[in-house]
């Protein structure tokens, strides 16, 4: 497991965390391998708060990915709402803890466990509280409901907080969000495309991963296949 500072540096350098839900272990391994081939180095496996997927199964998938790609991938747990889930994720080898909300006990437990804390926030008060309680990054969520100008308005007085834009991020919105102050992104179906994965089109997953990596690195955006 990489240390906290290495994971923070990886998030700032790679910028893209791919959020992957509801895949069986073998398909998950193939999909993540395809993403790695496209330049992705960070993935998030969310806990399923509906209960359909047991927390232990999510933890086992985290463990499997860490074993399969030990030197190529940083793996985090998402939708972490409780201290117990943070502890379970840590035991499985998760290196960062992502939440949709700002909950002080989870943030403090994450830091106590030596992991990177990425709670979710939408308002200046939530973002500031998250930072005060020890968050390393603040997940601006849901980003899909706002314009980049909102992020810029947050970053201007809160320049000490590292914001990640999560929700509805596209190839076209990456540059405006970077210009507004985003330090990275959480991206789900735009990269972890369920139709491509179901069809076994892992070359397509690699191709779209490359396009997003090129976009965050300022290279010319390529057209979709």
ChimeraX attribute file (.defattr): number of C-alpha atoms within 10 A of each C-alpha:
attribute: neighborCount
match mode: 1-to-1
recipient: residues
	/A:1	14
	/A:2	16
	/A:3	11
	/A:4	17
	/A:5	13
	/A:6	14
	/A:7	19
	/A:8	18
	/A:9	11
	/A:10	17
	/A:11	20
	/A:12	16
	/A:13	14
	/A:14	18
	/A:15	21
	/A:16	26
	/A:17	22
	/A:18	25
	/A:19	21
	/A:20	21
	/A:21	19
	/A:22	15
	/A:23	16
	/A:24	10
	/A:25	16
	/A:26	10
	/A:27	15
	/A:28	19
	/A:29	17
	/A:30	15
	/A:31	26
	/A:32	25
	/A:33	20
	/A:34	21
	/A:35	26
	/A:36	20
	/A:37	18
	/A:38	21
	/A:39	19
	/A:40	25
	/A:41	23
	/A:42	25
	/A:43	26
	/A:44	25
	/A:45	24
	/A:46	22
	/A:47	25
	/A:48	17
	/A:49	12
	/A:50	7
	/A:51	8
	/A:52	9
	/A:53	13
	/A:54	12
	/A:55	17
	/A:56	14
	/A:57	14
	/A:58	24
	/A:59	22
	/A:60	17
	/A:61	21
	/A:62	28
	/A:63	18
	/A:64	18
	/A:65	22
	/A:66	20
	/A:67	12
	/A:68	14
	/A:69	16
	/A:70	13
	/A:71	11
	/A:72	15
	/A:73	20
	/A:74	26
	/A:75	29
	/A:76	27
	/A:77	27
	/A:78	27
	/A:79	20
	/A:80	26
	/A:81	21
	/A:82	15
	/A:83	17
	/A:84	12
	/A:85	20
	/A:86	26
	/A:87	17
	/A:88	19
	/A:89	29
	/A:90	22
	/A:91	14
	/A:92	22
	/A:93	23
	/A:94	27
	/A:95	28
	/A:96	27
	/A:97	31
	/A:98	26
	/A:99	25
	/A:100	20
	/A:101	22
	/A:102	24
	/A:103	20
	/A:104	17
	/A:105	12
	/A:106	27
	/A:107	31
	/A:108	17
	/A:109	19
	/A:110	25
	/A:111	18
	/A:112	11
	/A:113	14
	/A:114	15
	/A:115	26
	/A:116	26
	/A:117	29
	/A:118	31
	/A:119	32
	/A:120	27
	/A:121	23
	/A:122	19
	/A:123	13
	/A:124	14
	/A:125	10
	/A:126	18
	/A:127	25
	/A:128	17
	/A:129	16
	/A:130	27
	/A:131	21
	/A:132	13
	/A:133	17
	/A:134	19
	/A:135	27
	/A:136	23
	/A:137	24
	/A:138	29
	/A:139	31
	/A:140	29
	/A:141	23
	/A:142	15
	/A:143	21
	/A:144	14
	/A:145	8
	/A:146	13
	/A:147	13
	/A:148	20
	/A:149	14
	/A:150	14
	/A:151	22
	/A:152	19
	/A:153	13
	/A:154	19
	/A:155	18
	/A:156	11
	/A:157	10
	/A:158	14
	/A:159	11
	/A:160	10
	/A:161	19
	/A:162	21
	/A:163	26
	/A:164	29
	/A:165	27
	/A:166	24
	/A:167	19
	/A:168	18
	/A:169	18
	/A:170	14
	/A:171	18
	/A:172	11
	/A:173	13
	/A:174	20
	/A:175	17
	/A:176	14
	/A:177	23
	/A:178	19
	/A:179	13
	/A:180	19
	/A:181	22
	/A:182	23
	/A:183	21
	/A:184	24
	/A:185	27
	/A:186	22
	/A:187	22
	/A:188	20
	/A:189	15
	/A:190	17
	/A:191	24
	/A:192	22
	/A:193	17
	/A:194	19
	/A:195	10
	/A:196	15
	/A:197	18
	/A:198	11
	/A:199	8
	/A:200	14
	/A:201	15
	/A:202	21
	/A:203	16
	/A:204	19
	/A:205	26
	/A:206	22
	/A:207	20
	/A:208	24
	/A:209	24
	/A:210	20
	/A:211	21
	/A:212	25
	/A:213	20
	/A:214	17
	/A:215	19
	/A:216	19
	/A:217	13
	/A:218	12
	/A:219	11
	/A:220	9
	/A:221	15
	/A:222	14
	/A:223	8
	/A:224	9
	/A:225	6
